[in-house]
Amino acid sequence: MARTKHDTFTMLEYEHNYLGMGKKYIAGVDEVGRGPLAGPVVVACVIMPLDDEDIIQGVNDSKKVSEKNREILCDKIMQKALAYKIEWADEKVIDEINILQATKNCMQKAIDGMEIPPDVVLIDAVKLNCKYPIEPIIKGDAKSYSIACASIVAKVTRDRYMVEMSGKYPDYDFASNKGYGSAKHIEALKSVGPCPIHRRSFIKNFVGQED
């Protein structure tokens, strides 16, 4: 089978290794939203069918896929997934326990909440104490099909929420920046102040004092 410059089949090395070991249910886990000034961190865990005819072409690290294609791919992934679970932690939790711990907690909840217990979990870089075997993979969303699928689901879920919040808090341009520190967002923070979904622990450099 001919391969294109980016071919989703080239992202299946980890999955094929575990299939060769007799593992059947290989979960991919990824998060989106550790860096923004506002909104939640979102985690997705997915178990995808891995027969060649079931592979969704075009899947890649969510940052490398256009917004339009992410939306299309997300719907395909959620339709085809053998199981998936989405968890998130809002700005209050992030401020209370810090972003890394909030992310790890969401990952743990997502893995534990799967309807199909995974035989192994591929995860983007983060190390977890888990009852299932875990392989952290640096830049895993660009190397593993399963992690990339999770990356897309998490990204689209979070983006849709931030677009919704943009209607509620129009000053900050959340529909465009998704809560990240764009120039317009930071200017609004300085002139208008924070809104309820801002992470107070993230915005201390941009506002005089916390509410």
KEFI-854168 format. One record per residue: residue number from 1; x, y, z of N, C-alpha, C in turn. Coordinates in steps of 0.02 Angstrom, whole numbers, always signed. Atoms other than C-alpha are relative to their C-alpha. Example, Ala and Ser with C-alpha at 12.3 -4.5 7.8 and 13.67 -1.06 7.14 Angstrom:
<nodes>
   num      n.X      n.Y      n.Z     ca.X     ca.Y     ca.Z      c.X      c.Y      c.Z
     1      +45      -59       +0     +615     -225     +390      +45      +60       +0
     2      -42      -59       -3     +684      -53     +357      -39      +55      +37
</nodes>
This chain:
<nodes>
   num      n.X      n.Y      n.Z     ca.X     ca.Y     ca.Z      c.X      c.Y      c.Z
     1      +42      -59       +0       +0       +0       +0      +44      +62       +0
     2      -40      -61       +4      +71     +169      -51      -12      +44      +60
     3       +4      -44      -58     +107     +292      +88       +8      +73      -22
     4       -7      -71      +14      +81     +480      +78      +48      +30      +51
     5      -47      -33      -45     +192     +608     +166      -22       -7      +73
     6      +28      +20      -66      +78     +597     +318      -53      -51      -13
     7      +47      +55       +7      -10     +431     +320      -15      -25      +70
     8      +20      +21      -67     -109     +384     +474      +27      -70      +17
     9      -25      +68      -13      -49     +203     +453      +71       +1      +29
    10      -68       -3      -27     +127     +262     +497       +0      +14      +75
    11       +6      -15      -71      +63     +307     +671      -22      -60      +42
    12      +27      +60      -33      +20     +128     +718      +55      -47      +27
    13      -54      +44      -21     +191      +61     +769      -11      -25      +72
    14      +11      +20      -70     +152      +61     +956      -58      -49       +5
    15      +59      +44       -2      -19      -15     +928      +16      -69      -27
    16      -17      +65      +29      +50     -152     +816      +46      -41      +46
    17      -43      +36      -48     +184     -194     +944      -41      -34      +54
    18      +41      +29      -54      +53     -221    +1078      -48      -53      -27
    19      +41      +53      +31      -63     -316     +961      +40      -64       -8
    20      -44      +58       +7      +85     -430     +927      +13      -36      +65
    21       -8      +31      -66      +98     -461    +1114      -65      -32      +25
    22      +63      +28      -20      -82     -518    +1118      -47      +48      +35
    23      +44      -50      -29     -154     -356    +1185      -55      +17      -50
    24      +57      -13      +45     -327     -321    +1114      -26      +71       +6
    25      +30      -65      -11     -391     -161    +1191      +54      +50      +21
    26      -55      -47      -10     -262      -22    +1174      -30      +70       +4
    27      +29      -67      -10     -315     +145    +1246      +51      +54      -14
    28      -41      -60       +8     -246     +314    +1197      -29      +55      +44
    29      +22      -54      -45     -253     +460    +1319      +39      +63      -17
    30      -33      -65       +9     -217     +644    +1291      -41      +55      +32
    31      +34      -58      -29     -259     +812    +1366       +7      +60      -46
    32       -3      -65      +35     -294     +983    +1294      -18      +54      +51
    33      +18      -57      -41     -291    +1147    +1387      +41      +10      +62
    34      -42      -13      -59     -146    +1146    +1509      +25      +72       +1
    35      -31      -66       +3      -84    +1316    +1450      -45      +61       +1
    36      +42      -60       +5     -235    +1432    +1431       -8      +37      +66
    37      +14      -42      -58     -278    +1573    +1550      -71      -10      +26
    38      +70       +8      -19     -461    +1523    +1555      -26      -68      -25
    39      +33      +61      +21     -571    +1371    +1544      +31      -63      +29
    40      -20      +63      -30     -548    +1187    +1587      +59      -32      -36
    41      -43      +48      +33     -416    +1058    +1551      -45      -60      -16
    42      +44      +55      +23     -499     +917    +1452      +43      -60      -19
    43      -35      +62      +14     -442     +736    +1441      -47      -48      -36
    44      +38      +53      +33     -502     +601    +1322      +40      -65       +3
    45      -29      +67       +5     -469     +414    +1331      -42      -38      -51
    46      +37      +36      +52     -515     +310    +1179      +32      -68      -13
    47      -23      +65      +26     -502     +129    +1124      -29       -6      -70
    48      +21       +2      +70     -508     +119     +934       +7      -70      -29
    49      -13      +61      +38     -532      -31     +820      +62      +10      -43
    50      -65       -8      +32     -364      -65     +739      +10      -43      -62
    51       -6      +33      +65     -400     -173     +587       +9      +53      -54
    52      -16      -49      +51     -338      -88     +429      -62      +36      -27
    53      +60      -30      +29     -514      -59     +363      -35      +48      +48
    54      +32      -43      -50     -563      +29     +524      +40      +64      +14
    55      -42      -58      -14     -419     +154     +528      -28      +62      -34
    56      +27      -63      +27     -479     +334     +504      +58      +40      -28
    57      -54      -37      +32     -365     +416     +378       -6      +74      +15
    58       -1      -71      -15     -313     +594     +419      +11      +15      +73
    59      -13      -10      -72     -295     +568     +606      +73      +18      +10
    60      -68      -23      -16     -143     +660     +673       -5      +40      +65
    61       -1      -46      -56      -91     +767     +820      -50      +56      -14
    62      +54      -48      +13     -239     +886     +841      +27      +68      -20
    63      -29      -65      +17     -123    +1037     +827      +20       +4      -74
    64      -20       +2      +71      -78     +981     +650      -59       -9      -47
    65      +61      +10      +40     -258     +963     +590      -41      +64       +2
    66      +39      -61       +2     -366    +1109     +534      -63       -7      +42
    67      +60       +2      -42     -516    +1156     +640      -58      -36      -34
    68      +54      +33      +37     -637    +1100     +505      +10      -76       -2
    69      -13      +72       +3     -553     +931     +486       -2      -33      +69
    70       +6      +27      -68     -541     +908     +675      -72      -16      +16
    71      +71      +11      -14     -729     +925     +687      -25      -63      -35
    72      +21      +60      +38     -755     +794     +551      +30      -63      +31
    73      -34      +58      -28     -626     +676     +625      -27      -18      +69
    74      +26      +13      -67     -693     +695     +801      -65      -40       -4
    75      +63      +37       +6     -866     +638     +747      +12      -72      -23
    76      -16      +67      +23     -791     +490     +654      +30      -43      +56
    77      -33      +36      -55     -683     +441     +803      -51      -22      +52
    78      +49      +16      -52     -828     +447     +925      -51      -51      -25
    79      +44      +50      +28     -936     +345     +807      +33      -69       -4
    80      -36      +63      +10     -803     +212     +778      +29      -29      +63
    81      -35      +23      -60     -727     +201     +951      -36      -59      +32
    82      +28      +56      -38     -751      +38    +1044      -23      +25      +68
    83      +18      -33      -64     -756     +145    +1202      +37      +66       +3
    84      -36      -63      -13     -714     +323    +1251      -29      +32      +62
    85      +20      -36      -60     -723     +433    +1404      +33      +69       -1
    86      -25      -68       -4     -703     +621    +1422       -7      +26      +71
    87       +2      -30      -67     -659     +706    +1586      +31      +69       -4
    88      -34      -65       -3     -616     +885    +1629       +0      +28      +70
    89       -5      -36      -63     -566     +995    +1773       -7      +74      -16
    90      +12      -70      +14     -629    +1173    +1779      +52      +45      +34
    91      -50      -47      -24     -534    +1330    +1827       +6       +0      +77
    92       -2       +1      -73     -580    +1314    +2012      +44      -58      +25
    93      -41      +58      -19     -504    +1140    +2024      +73      +13      -17
    94      -68      -15      +22     -350    +1197    +1927      +34      +47      +50
    95      -28      -47      -48     -325    +1343    +2046      +13      -33      +68
    96       -5      +31      -67     -349    +1231    +2198      +57      -50       +4
    97      -49      +56       -6     -235    +1084    +2156      +57       +5      -50
    98      -49      -13      +53     -127    +1150    +2010      -16      -39      -64
    99      +20      +27      +65     -138    +1109    +1826      +25      -71      -12
   100      -26      +67      +12      -27     +955    +1826      -42      -52      +38
   101      +39      +47      -39     -123     +870    +1966      -71       -6      -27
   102      +66       +2      +29     -289     +919    +1888       -1      -43      -63
   103       -5      +39      +61     -232     +843    +1724       +6      -75      +16
   104       -9      +70      -19     -175     +681    +1806      -64      -29      +29
   105      +64      +25      -28     -338     +666    +1903      -50      -15      -55
   106      +46      +11      +56     -438     +684    +1742      +20      -62      -40
   107      -23      +59      +37     -330     +556    +1654      -19      -64      +37
   108      +17      +59      -39     -355     +433    +1796      -75      -15       -3
   109      +72      +10       +3     -543     +460    +1797      -23      -25      -68
   110      +18      +22      +67     -554     +440    +1609      +17      -73      -11
   111      -21      +70       +8     -456     +277    +1610      -44      -46      +41
   112      +40      +42      -44     -552     +207    +1758      -73       -3      -21
   113      +70       -3      +20     -718     +258    +1680      -15      -34      -66
   114      +11      +33      +65     -695     +160    +1518      -46      -61       +8
   115      +45      +57       -1     -834      +36    +1481      +37      -65      -16
   116      -43      +58      +14     -701      -82    +1412      +66      +11      +35
   117      -64       -9      -33     -552     -104    +1528      +57       -9      -50
   118      -55       +6      +49     -394      -71    +1425      +51      -53      +22
   119      -56      +46      -14     -258     -202    +1411      +65      +39      +11
   120      -57      -43       -7     -131      -62    +1397      -22      +71      -17
   121      +18      -70      +11     -137     +128    +1399      +61      +37      -28
   122      -51      -44      +29      -33     +239    +1284      -19      +71      +17
   123      +16      -66      -26      -22     +413    +1355      +53      +50      -21
   124      -46      -51      +25      +56     +575    +1296      +42      +28      +57
   125      -53      -25      -44     +209     +599    +1406      -11       -7      +75
   126      +13       -2      -73     +124     +601    +1578       +8      -70      +30
   127       -7      +62      -37     +169     +466    +1704      -55       -4      +53
   128      +54      +11      -48      +25     +394    +1807      +12      -64      +39
   129       +6      +62      -36       +6     +266    +1943      -68      -29      -16
   130      +63      +24      +28     -127     +156    +1865       -3      -76       +7
   131       +8      +73       -6     -198      -19    +1883      +11      -35      -67
   132      -14      +29      +66     -170      -46    +1696      +71      +17      -21
   133      -67      -16      +26       -2      -55    +1607       -4      +65      -41
   134       -1      -65      +33      +44     +118    +1544      +68      +11      -34
   135      -61      -22      +33     +171     +178    +1416       -5      +74      -16
   136       -3      -71      +18     +205     +366    +1419      +44       +9      -62
   137      -36      -11      +62     +262     +424    +1247       +9      +75      -10
   138      -12      -71      +12     +345     +593    +1224      -22      +18      -71
   139      +31      -20      +63     +253     +686    +1084      -43      -57      -28
   140      +40      +58      +20     +137     +536    +1082      -57      +16      -47
   141      +56      -18      +44       -2     +632     +995      +22       +3      -73
   142      -25       +0      +69     +110     +638     +840      +29      -68      -20
   143      -31      +65      +13     +171     +458     +855      -48      -59       +5
   144      +47      +55      -12      +23     +352     +908      -69      +18      -25
   145      +68       -9      +26     -143     +336     +817      -50       +7      +57
   146      +48       -1      -55     -236     +302     +979       +4      +65      +40
   147       -8      -63      -36     -163     +453    +1068      -24      +58      -43
   148      +23      -53      +45     -196     +562     +915      -76       +4       -1
   149      +73       +0       -3     -378     +508     +917      -25      +33      +64
   150      +18      -31      -64     -389     +556    +1100      +13      +75       -2
   151      -18      -71       +7     -303     +722    +1061      -54      +38      -37
   152      +51      -33      +40     -433     +765     +930      -66       +6      +39
   153      +62       -1      -38     -581     +719    +1040       +4      +52      +57
   154       -8      -48      -55     -512     +820    +1187       +1      +72      -27
   155       -5      -67      +29     -471     +970    +1076      -68      +26      -23
   156      +64      -22      +26     -640     +978     +991      -50      +11      +57
   157      +45       -8      -58     -733     +953    +1156      +14      +66      +35
   158      -17      -62      -35     -638    +1096    +1237      -15      +61      -43
   159      +12      -57      +44     -649    +1211    +1086      -74      +17       -3
   160      +72      -13       +4     -838    +1190    +1075      -24      +35      +64
   161      +18      -32      -63     -853    +1237    +1258      +22      +72       +2
   162      -26      -69       -2     -744    +1391    +1239      -38      +45      -49
   163      +42      -40      +45     -847    +1449    +1089      -66      +18      +35
   164      +61      -13      -39    -1001    +1432    +1199      +12      +55      +52
   165      -16      -50      -50     -915    +1533    +1335      +14      +69      -30
   166      -12      -64      +34     -869    +1667    +1208      -65      +39       -6
   167      +65      -34       +3    -1054    +1704    +1189      -20      +28      +68
   168      +17      -22      -68    -1069    +1721    +1378      +45      +56      +24
   169      -50      -50      -20     -910    +1824    +1401      +34      +27      -62
   170      -25      -21      +66     -885    +1916    +1235      +62      +43       +1
   171      -57      -47       -1     -748    +2035    +1293      +66      -34      -16
   172      -65      +33       +0     -611    +1903    +1288      +16      -38      -65
   173      -13      +32      +65     -629    +1833    +1111      +16      -75       +7
   174      -13      +71      -12     -634    +1653    +1176      -12      -43      -63
   175      +15      +39      +60     -708    +1592    +1011      +61       -6      -44
   176      -60       -1      +41     -545    +1639     +927      +61      -29      +36
   177      -62      +20      -34     -412    +1611    +1061       -8      -61      +45
   178      +15      +60      -41     -497    +1468    +1158      +29       +5      +71
   179      -25      -10      -68     -434    +1545    +1320      +75      +10       +5
   180      -72      -12       +0     -251    +1558    +1270      +14      +76       +1
   181      -18      -70      -13     -158    +1721    +1301      +14      +41      -63
   182       -8      -43      +58     -185    +1813    +1137       +4      +73      +22
   183       -6      -71      -17     -152    +2000    +1131      -67      +30      +19
   184      +66      -27      -15     -338    +2039    +1127      -26      -25      +67
   185      +21      +29      -63     -371    +1922    +1272      +35      +35      +59
   186      -38      -32      -54     -234    +1997    +1380      -20      +73       +9
   187      +22      -69       -5     -289    +2174    +1338      -68       +4      +36
   188      +65       +1      -34     -466    +2130    +1393       +8      -15      +75
   189      -13      +14      -70     -399    +2056    +1554      +22      +63      +38
   190      -26      -60      -32     -308    +2218    +1592      -53      +55       +5
   191      +49      -55       +1     -452    +2333    +1546      -66      -18      +33
   192      +65      +21      -26     -605    +2232    +1597       +7      -39      +65
   193       -9      +45      -57     -532    +2113    +1726      -22      -71      -18
   194      +16      +70      +14     -560    +1925    +1739      -75      -15       +2
   195      +68      +26       -4     -723    +1831    +1711       +1      -63      +42
   196       +1      +59      -45     -781    +1680    +1813      +40      -60      -23
   197      -35      +61      +22     -694    +1551    +1703      +76      +11       -7
   198      -72      -10       +0     -521    +1631    +1715      +33      -39      +57
   199      -41      +34      -51     -388    +1533    +1809      +38      +53      +38
   200      -32      -54      -39     -338    +1652    +1947      +75      -11       +9
   201      -72      +15      -10     -172    +1563    +1972      +40      +12      -64
   202      -35      -10      +63     -131    +1593    +1787       +4      +73      -21
   203       +8      -68      +27     -174    +1778    +1770      +30      +53      +45
   204      -26      -48      -48      -78    +1859    +1912      +44      +54      -33
   205      -43      -49      +34      +40    +1944    +1789      -39      +51      -40
   206      +39      -43      +44     -104    +2026    +1696      -53      +41      +38
   207      +49      -38      -40     -218    +2089    +1836      +34      +21      +65
   208      -32      -28      -60     -175    +2193    +1987       -6      -45      +60
   209      +11      +45      -57     -251    +2073    +2113      -56      -47      -17
   210      +52      +49      +11     -362    +1923    +2121      -65      +24      +30
   211      +65      -16      -28     -548    +1940    +2148       -8      -34      +68
</nodes>
